[in-house]
Amino acid sequence: MTDARAAALADYLHQRAAAFSLSADVNDAQETAHAGMALLDAAAVAQRLGPKDEIIRTLSEAGRFETMPDGKAVFLETSELRTAIQRPLLGSRMTGHEILALVVSTARRP
């Protein structure tokens, strides 16, 4: 059974990947397509996180999840998080684990 917060984080990363994919299709930019694939990798990693995983715990403590009915959750994006994800992805290739580390470090900032 998947943790609701892990599923919410994975959904968020899938949404960001879709936006990159659409942009790559429109602009025929291979770097953007690679960024979208890295976000999909991060989503796959996030989907497997358990409730006691440090990533989930840290993002929860930072207030990045909203509890929804039926045991679901939503990941709450901030402009800082969006900027943190977009800027490095377009500058250099990252792995899914690196993207999640970036999300956590950005969420920890006051």
HUDA-V229701 format. One line per field, one symbol per residue. ss: DSSP state (2 for helix, 1 for strand, 0 for the rest). A space follows every 50 residues. Layout:
ss: ???
//
This chain:
ss: 00022222222222222222222222200222222222222222222000 00022222222000111122211110002222222222222000022222 2222222200
//
